Amino acid sequence: EACEIAAGASGKAGGFMAKNWHRAPTASLAALSFNLHEQLSNEHGGEKRWGYRKVTTLQLDVNHNSRKSKTIPGVVWVDGATHSEEIGTTSSTAQVTPDQFTKAIAELAQEAGVKITIASVDGLEFDETGIRPTTVIATDDNGQQVKLEATDVVFSAGPWTSSLAKKLLGSKAGAALDIEPSPCSTSVIFRPSIPLTPHALFTELHLRSGITTSPEFYPRPDGTLYICGDHSDPLRQRPFTQKATDATPSEFAIKNHMERLELVGSGLKDAEIVKAQACFRPESRRNRPIIGQLSTGGLEGVWIASGHSVWGICNGPGTGKVMAELLLDGEASSADIRGLKP
């Protein structure tokens, strides 16, 4: 990890998870991962440690030009909807708080003997055949060189996967070059003065200006409300940063999120900002994650697990499990990932 655990989207995402919203290439992986999230929570106290809970998910239409708005039974904090529809139940949708989840899983891994090194990777050394890695070379925050012995290397560097693979593998980077950073997304965590219910909201807001936008609202167990999805933000197209910690939130998006909060629920208008943040996600030109062995130029022991887009937290545990199976057993048995091969 170049900066700190959960420095990027793994700590700043919404944490929404769906079991059966996925197309064929990722459907099996998503179902596995959704179930693993529940299993991990049951085994390690996820409800308290990282805010795991099952949620009901709604699609809301909010038309600022219409006087017809209604309340939704059981969702007392929403009173601005012109239409609502249930699109996910507690058997098919859930949530975690990503920063807490990612850090807790890292701690559990360390307790099991995993060593986490905070450093930026500079290079790879290969054996005499030039096809299998033997050493990862990195530099820590103190400028000291770090060398880690390796039999296998997995490129799972989020939106930096492509640039890192190109740097370390050159013309052999292959499928890793299909990973690219998303536009920069600003999210805001609010603390309303009213209680919230466990309902995730996907919305379509029709504003008086004529703009239609689709922010997402995720209430969390600690009483805060996470909002993301301002696609009207002109600063989304800002340059990609070299470090996750260099991504800064857009004041334009923050202002929009504050204004749109009240459109959904009038009782949210005095909500305080707890935190504003920004991140880039790893997108895939194939419109699906890429998981498996990079064998370009005869490489061995070089792997990729990246390109999950908005489903990184949702599909993270499943990806970890199938990668472990690939590394140790030579094939994935817990999910069908044939459509995700490099």
C-alpha positions as CSV (number, residue, x, y, z in Angstrom):
1,E,0.0,0.0,0.0
2,A,1.5,3.3,-1.1
3,C,-0.2,5.7,1.4
4,E,-2.3,4.0,4.1
5,I,-5.0,1.3,4.3
6,A,-8.3,2.5,2.8
7,A,-6.8,5.7,1.4
8,G,-8.8,5.5,-1.8
9,A,-12.1,4.2,-2.9
10,S,-11.7,1.2,-0.5
11,G,-12.2,3.7,2.3
12,K,-14.4,6.4,0.6
13,A,-17.0,4.4,-1.2
14,G,-20.6,4.1,-0.2
15,G,-20.4,0.5,0.9
16,F,-23.6,-0.6,-0.8
17,M,-23.9,-4.2,-1.7
18,A,-26.3,-6.2,-3.9
19,K,-26.5,-9.9,-4.3
20,N,-28.4,-10.3,-7.6
21,W,-28.0,-7.0,-9.5
22,H,-25.1,-8.3,-11.7
23,R,-24.7,-9.5,-15.2
24,A,-23.5,-13.0,-16.2
25,P,-19.7,-12.4,-16.0
26,T,-19.8,-11.3,-12.3
27,A,-23.1,-12.8,-11.1
28,S,-21.5,-15.8,-9.5
29,L,-18.7,-13.8,-7.9
30,A,-21.2,-11.2,-6.5
31,A,-23.4,-13.9,-5.0
32,L,-20.3,-15.5,-3.3
33,S,-19.1,-12.2,-2.1
34,F,-22.4,-11.0,-0.7
35,N,-22.7,-14.2,1.3
36,L,-19.0,-13.8,2.5
37,H,-19.8,-10.3,3.8
38,E,-22.5,-11.8,6.0
39,Q,-20.2,-14.6,7.1
40,L,-17.4,-12.3,7.9
41,S,-19.7,-10.1,9.9
42,N,-21.1,-13.0,11.9
43,E,-17.6,-14.3,12.7
44,H,-15.9,-11.1,13.6
45,G,-18.6,-8.8,14.9
46,G,-19.1,-6.8,11.7
47,E,-22.3,-5.0,12.9
48,K,-20.2,-3.2,15.6
49,R,-16.8,-3.1,13.9
50,W,-17.7,-2.0,10.4
51,G,-21.4,-1.2,10.3
52,Y,-22.6,-4.3,8.4
53,R,-26.3,-4.5,8.1
54,K,-29.0,-5.6,5.6
55,V,-31.0,-2.8,4.1
56,T,-34.1,-2.2,2.0
57,T,-33.3,-0.3,-1.2
58,L,-35.6,2.1,-2.9
59,Q,-35.7,4.0,-6.3
60,L,-37.0,7.5,-5.8
61,D,-38.1,10.1,-8.3
62,V,-38.1,13.7,-7.1
63,N,-39.5,16.3,-9.4
64,H,-38.7,19.9,-8.1
65,N,-41.2,21.2,-10.7
66,S,-44.1,19.2,-9.3
67,R,-46.2,20.0,-6.2
68,K,-47.1,16.3,-5.8
69,S,-44.8,14.8,-3.3
70,K,-45.5,12.0,-0.8
71,T,-44.1,10.3,2.3
72,I,-43.0,6.7,2.1
73,P,-44.4,4.3,4.8
74,G,-41.5,3.4,7.2
75,V,-39.1,6.0,5.7
76,V,-40.1,9.0,7.8
77,W,-37.1,11.1,6.8
78,V,-38.1,11.2,3.1
79,D,-41.0,13.5,2.1
80,G,-40.0,14.9,-1.3
81,A,-40.6,11.9,-3.5
82,T,-43.0,12.0,-6.4
83,H,-42.6,8.2,-7.0
84,S,-41.0,5.4,-5.1
85,E,-40.3,1.7,-5.8
86,E,-38.6,-1.0,-3.8
87,I,-35.7,-2.4,-5.8
88,G,-33.9,-4.4,-3.1
89,T,-34.9,-6.2,0.1
90,T,-32.9,-7.3,3.2
91,S,-32.3,-10.6,1.5
92,S,-30.6,-9.0,-1.5
93,T,-29.0,-5.7,-0.4
94,A,-26.8,-4.7,2.5
95,Q,-24.1,-2.2,3.5
96,V,-20.8,-1.7,5.3
97,T,-18.8,1.4,6.2
98,P,-15.9,0.9,3.8
99,D,-13.1,2.6,5.8
100,Q,-14.0,0.6,8.9
101,F,-14.4,-2.6,6.9
102,T,-11.2,-2.4,5.0
103,K,-9.1,-1.5,8.1
104,A,-10.7,-4.3,10.1
105,I,-10.0,-6.9,7.4
106,A,-6.4,-5.7,7.2
107,E,-6.1,-6.1,11.0
108,L,-7.6,-9.6,10.9
109,A,-5.1,-10.5,8.2
110,Q,-2.2,-9.2,10.3
111,E,-3.5,-11.2,13.3
112,A,-3.3,-14.3,11.0
113,G,0.4,-13.5,10.1
114,V,0.2,-11.2,7.1
115,K,2.7,-8.4,7.0
116,I,1.5,-5.1,5.5
117,T,4.2,-2.8,4.1
118,I,3.4,0.9,3.4
119,A,5.6,1.7,0.4
120,S,5.5,2.6,-3.3
121,V,6.5,-0.1,-5.7
122,D,9.5,0.7,-7.9
123,G,10.3,-2.5,-9.7
124,L,10.3,-6.3,-10.0
125,E,13.2,-8.7,-10.2
126,F,12.7,-11.9,-12.1
127,D,14.5,-15.3,-12.1
128,E,17.1,-16.2,-14.7
129,T,14.4,-17.1,-17.2
130,G,12.9,-13.6,-17.0
131,I,9.4,-15.0,-16.7
132,R,8.8,-15.5,-12.9
133,P,9.1,-12.8,-10.3
134,T,11.4,-13.2,-7.3
135,T,11.5,-9.8,-5.6
136,V,9.3,-6.7,-5.3
137,I,11.3,-3.5,-4.9
138,A,9.7,-0.5,-3.2
139,T,10.4,2.7,-1.4
140,D,8.8,3.6,2.0
141,D,7.9,7.1,3.3
142,N,11.4,7.5,4.7
143,G,13.0,7.0,1.3
144,Q,14.3,3.6,2.3
145,Q,14.4,0.8,-0.2
146,V,12.3,-2.2,0.7
147,K,12.8,-5.6,-0.9
148,L,10.1,-8.3,-0.6
149,E,10.8,-11.9,-1.7
150,A,8.0,-13.2,-4.0
151,T,6.9,-16.3,-5.8
152,D,3.7,-14.6,-7.1
153,V,2.7,-11.0,-7.6
154,V,-0.9,-9.8,-7.9
155,F,-1.6,-6.5,-9.5
156,S,-4.6,-5.1,-7.5
157,A,-3.7,-1.5,-7.3
158,G,-7.1,0.0,-7.9
159,P,-7.1,2.8,-10.6
160,W,-3.3,2.7,-10.5
161,T,-3.2,-0.9,-11.8
162,S,-2.6,0.0,-15.4
163,S,0.2,2.5,-14.8
164,L,1.9,0.3,-12.3
165,A,1.8,-2.7,-14.6
166,K,3.1,-0.7,-17.5
167,K,6.0,0.6,-15.3
168,L,6.9,-2.9,-14.0
169,L,6.1,-5.1,-16.9
170,G,6.5,-2.9,-19.9
171,S,5.2,-4.6,-23.1
172,K,4.2,-7.7,-21.0
173,A,1.5,-5.7,-19.1
174,G,-1.2,-7.2,-21.3
175,A,-4.7,-7.1,-19.9
176,A,-3.7,-4.9,-17.1
177,L,-3.6,-2.0,-19.5
178,D,-7.4,-2.3,-19.8
179,I,-7.8,-0.9,-16.3
180,E,-8.2,2.9,-16.2
181,P,-9.2,5.5,-13.5
182,S,-12.7,6.8,-13.3
183,P,-13.6,10.5,-13.1
184,C,-13.0,11.9,-9.6
185,S,-16.0,11.4,-7.4
186,T,-16.8,13.6,-4.4
187,S,-18.9,12.2,-1.6
188,V,-20.1,13.9,1.6
189,I,-21.0,12.4,4.9
190,F,-23.7,14.4,6.8
191,R,-25.1,14.1,10.3
192,P,-28.8,15.0,10.3
193,S,-30.7,16.0,13.4
194,I,-33.4,13.5,12.8
195,P,-33.2,9.6,13.0
196,L,-32.7,7.7,9.8
197,T,-34.0,4.2,8.8
198,P,-31.9,1.5,7.0
199,H,-33.1,2.4,3.5
200,A,-30.6,2.9,0.7
201,L,-31.9,5.4,-1.9
202,F,-31.2,5.5,-5.6
203,T,-32.7,8.7,-6.9
204,E,-33.5,10.6,-10.0
205,L,-33.8,14.3,-9.2
206,H,-35.5,16.7,-11.7
207,L,-34.3,20.2,-10.8
208,R,-36.0,23.5,-11.7
209,S,-32.9,24.3,-13.8
210,G,-33.8,21.4,-16.1
211,I,-30.9,19.3,-15.0
212,T,-31.6,15.7,-14.0
213,T,-29.1,14.1,-11.7
214,S,-29.0,10.8,-9.8
215,P,-27.3,11.0,-6.4
216,E,-27.3,8.0,-4.0
217,F,-28.1,8.2,-0.3
218,Y,-26.8,5.7,2.2
219,P,-27.8,6.1,5.9
220,R,-25.3,4.4,8.2
221,P,-25.8,2.7,11.6
222,D,-24.0,5.6,13.3
223,G,-26.7,8.1,12.3
224,T,-24.8,9.7,9.5
225,L,-25.9,9.9,5.8
226,Y,-23.5,9.3,2.9
227,I,-24.2,11.0,-0.4
228,C,-22.4,10.5,-3.7
229,G,-23.2,10.6,-7.4
230,D,-23.0,14.2,-8.6
231,H,-22.5,13.7,-12.3
232,S,-23.1,17.4,-13.0
233,D,-19.8,18.3,-11.2
234,P,-17.4,19.8,-13.8
235,L,-14.5,19.0,-11.6
236,R,-15.0,15.2,-12.0
237,Q,-12.7,15.4,-15.1
238,R,-9.7,16.8,-13.1
239,P,-6.3,15.1,-13.6
240,F,-5.7,11.7,-12.1
241,T,-3.6,11.9,-8.9
242,Q,-0.5,9.8,-8.3
243,K,-1.5,9.1,-4.7
244,A,-4.9,8.4,-3.2
245,T,-4.4,11.0,-0.5
246,D,-3.9,13.7,-3.1
247,A,-7.5,13.5,-4.3
248,T,-9.5,16.5,-2.9
249,P,-13.3,17.0,-2.9
250,S,-15.0,19.4,-5.2
251,E,-16.6,22.5,-3.6
252,F,-19.1,22.5,-6.5
253,A,-20.2,18.9,-5.6
254,I,-20.3,19.6,-1.9
255,K,-22.7,22.5,-2.5
256,N,-24.9,20.4,-4.8
257,H,-25.1,17.6,-2.3
258,M,-26.2,20.1,0.4
259,E,-28.9,21.5,-1.8
260,R,-30.2,18.1,-3.0
261,L,-30.3,16.8,0.5
262,E,-33.3,19.0,1.3
263,L,-35.1,18.0,-1.9
264,V,-35.4,14.4,-0.7
265,G,-36.3,15.2,2.9
266,S,-37.2,18.6,4.4
267,G,-36.0,17.4,7.8
268,L,-32.5,17.0,6.4
269,K,-31.9,20.7,5.7
270,D,-30.0,21.4,8.9
271,A,-27.7,18.3,8.6
272,E,-24.1,19.1,9.4
273,I,-21.2,18.0,7.2
274,V,-19.0,15.4,9.0
275,K,-16.6,14.8,6.1
276,A,-16.2,15.6,2.4
277,Q,-13.9,13.4,0.4
278,A,-12.9,12.3,-3.1
279,C,-11.5,9.3,-4.9
280,F,-11.0,7.6,-8.2
281,R,-12.3,4.1,-9.0
282,P,-10.7,1.3,-11.1
283,E,-12.7,1.0,-14.3
284,S,-12.3,-1.7,-16.9
285,R,-12.5,-1.1,-20.7
286,R,-14.1,-4.5,-20.8
287,N,-16.9,-3.4,-18.5
288,R,-16.1,-6.1,-16.1
289,P,-13.3,-6.8,-13.6
290,I,-10.2,-8.7,-14.8
291,I,-9.2,-11.6,-12.5
292,G,-6.6,-14.2,-13.3
293,Q,-3.1,-14.9,-14.5
294,L,-1.2,-12.4,-16.7
295,S,0.7,-14.6,-19.1
296,T,1.7,-12.1,-21.8
297,G,5.2,-12.9,-23.1
298,G,5.2,-16.2,-21.2
299,L,5.0,-14.7,-17.7
300,E,4.4,-17.0,-14.8
301,G,3.3,-16.1,-11.2
302,V,2.0,-12.7,-12.3
303,W,-1.7,-12.1,-11.6
304,I,-4.4,-9.4,-11.8
305,A,-7.5,-8.7,-9.7
306,S,-8.8,-5.2,-10.6
307,G,-11.4,-3.2,-12.5
308,H,-14.4,-3.6,-10.2
309,S,-15.8,-0.1,-10.8
310,V,-18.5,0.8,-8.2
311,W,-18.7,-2.8,-7.0
312,G,-15.3,-3.1,-5.3
313,I,-16.5,-3.3,-1.7
314,C,-19.4,-5.5,-2.7
315,N,-17.2,-8.0,-4.6
316,G,-14.0,-7.7,-2.6
317,P,-14.3,-10.7,-0.3
318,G,-15.3,-13.0,-3.2
319,T,-12.4,-11.7,-5.3
320,G,-10.0,-12.4,-2.4
321,K,-11.3,-16.0,-2.1
322,V,-11.1,-16.9,-5.7
323,M,-7.6,-15.3,-6.0
324,A,-6.5,-17.5,-3.1
325,E,-7.9,-20.5,-4.9
326,L,-6.1,-19.6,-8.1
327,L,-2.8,-19.1,-6.3
328,L,-3.0,-22.2,-4.1
329,D,-5.1,-24.7,-6.1
330,G,-4.6,-23.5,-9.7
331,E,-8.3,-22.9,-10.3
332,A,-11.3,-21.1,-8.7
333,S,-13.9,-23.4,-7.3
334,S,-16.1,-21.1,-5.2
335,A,-17.4,-19.0,-8.1
336,D,-17.6,-19.1,-11.9
337,I,-15.1,-16.4,-13.0
338,R,-14.4,-17.8,-16.5
339,G,-15.9,-14.6,-18.0
340,L,-13.3,-12.5,-16.1
341,K,-10.1,-14.0,-17.3
342,P,-7.4,-11.7,-18.6
